[in-house]
Amino acid sequence: MTTVGAYEAKTHLSQLLERVARGERIVITKHGVPIAALEPVAPARQVEARKVVEALRTFRRGRRLGGLRVRDLIEEGRL
């Protein structure tokens, strides 16, 4: 784990971000006290599109607007 001061982090931010992109964790200090950490972001969990569509269809089943029209809801600002 690398430690850098706030001034150095501000001055060399792009280089630090490149190092973080390669997997390094960097702690930023202010007057010797750790105040922040730069670390790689975990990759986003990818969900298959078919599963999302099926989940939406399942959610929709049995749900009705009770006589309301979608246009009325849009005009009222509820959608």
Beta strands, then each sheet from edge to edge (+ up, - down):
strand 1: 2-5
strand 2: 26-30
strand 3: 33-38
sheet 1: 1+ 2+ 3-
end
